[in-house]
Amino acid sequence: MANERTLVCGVQGSFHTSTKFFDEAESDYFGELEEALIHGDPITSSHGPKKGIVETARPPTLEIFPSWPMRHQHHQHPTVEQRKSEQSVESSEESGSVKDTANTTSTGVIGGAQSQVQCRGRGATEGEAQKGLVVIMANGAPQRTGAQQPPPSAPQIQYDNSHTEKKKIIAGSTRKDGKLLDAKTLRRLAQNREAARKSRLRKKAYVQQLETSRIRLQQLEHDLQRARTQGMLLAGCGASSGEMSSGAAMFNMDYTNWLEEEGRHVSDLRAGLDAHLIDNNLSSIVDDCITHYDTLFHLKARLAQTDAFHLLTGLWTSPAERCFMWMGGFRPSDLIKIVTPHLDPLTEQQVIRLCSLQQSSQQAEEALWQGFDQLHQFLSATLSSGPLSTDVGADVSNYAGLMDIAIEKISSLENFVRQADHLRRQTLHQLREILTTRQAARCLLAIGEYYRRLRALSSVWATRPREALIGNETASPNTVTDLQAIQQSQYAHYSAF
Amino acid sequence: MDAVTKLASQRAVVVFSKSSCCMSHTINRLFIDLGVNPSVHELDEDPRGREMERALAKLLGRNQAVPAVFIGGKLVGSTDKIMSLHMSGNLAPMLRNAGAMWL
């Protein structure tokens, strides 16, 4: 029956169930039409109902003007009415969420449509609302199958485009529906906005941080490059950059700076002694100088943690210093021996104390050296354990274990370097204790000068002309002249002191 | 801790060390060179070595527990302290007072 009706109405195939909205009265019309068609009777316009039939024969999609009598309203399908009331409740819920209005069930669409109808139905006539309802109902059928958009056959009388339907529904809902709902949506939207804003700010901050880090990295690389080249040149050692650790290179640079300042302290001491400053003023110069030595020990202690070898092998000093170095620096008892002649006149008490200091340092040095030697013995034993003739690759696990023990042994190297520096520091401080201010000034001046000469010896030795020394033994006038010239040039070096 | 205190009070000079620790060897050598006969306890050869090491570390306030030197039953310190005392000439009197040295 319904199919029949569909055919009769000429409704497009999609309007399968649209016929259910035709009330009983209409079915009468159709019944008559059917009969007329079957029986071939012409439809006379005088026949009222036929007129209605003719009119009703037009497909509902082309209905622009309400041709349905007003009584149509009363004969509404009860479910429609129910649905209407239902939907007025539902729409209030559904319009609250975009998702629901996108609900593909016909109920949802209808509900949305309902509210749409409702909102525009403020001033609209009931008939219009009715039509809207009908129109959308007609469209509701295909949409029941799940399509969100109305079919292409959607009447132009559908006021809104489908893509704005949702928007309108929401917009409509803000105007029409209860404030309570919108607060939720509004709050959510505001939160989203806030979150988005925060995220943008975070991103901005992060990018800025990256930028500054990049610039800093460039600067650091540049500085490191500069320091490397400077450290290499000034250390005067033959070690290639690959052999020196970065800590060692930095230390060499620091030491060069330290030497420059040491020169200034020595000049201050000399000037102070020559000017016969009162003890208080000279004392501050002396203390500054000792503090300056403490700085060097501090630097060395720091490097000892990472590269004790560098300190012990003396690659940071001149060759002559390196040759006679003791445990990474000067030997304390040697230093006392060097300075003592320059401290005259000494009181008897001072002599006793100095002797005692020298003896103590000798004992301490000996003990330290014994411990260092024991370390060497242990290391030797470890490295020579196992067959020395086998290839490394043949017994990897044994090799690794061996290395582990060896590493453990030499980890105490740092302690030895630090103890040696500790002895050196104690020596300087004890000298300060024992001596008067002027004597201490002379003492420090002597130390500074001694090591400057030792460094100078290194460079003189390195640049000595070797050709003049090779050659015949007989002292020809030319050779003598050459030798004299060499000696004079060497004295020229010494005159710098 | 008790073991440490007990052992420390047994002799005038007591040194807690480890056979593998070369710095402990340095301290021992120094005392011997001074004419002192220290009582040396190797912690790695003592069954209670571990807890004694922990106790000493706490007393010294640092990770490295050895060498630890007690003179006259009292804790003096580690290598740094002994060296400073010796260089300043204060170690010998301390040893004499404890009866460890006769010179």
Interface residues (C-beta under 8 A of the other chain):
Chain A: R353 S356 L357 S360 S361 Q363 A364 E366 A367 L368 Q370 G371 F372 Q374 L375 F378 S412 N415 F416 Q419 H422 L423 Q426 T427 Q430 E433
Chain B: S20 C21 C22 M23 S24 H25 T26 I27 R29 L30 D33 L34 T79 D80 M83 S84 H86 M87 S88 G89
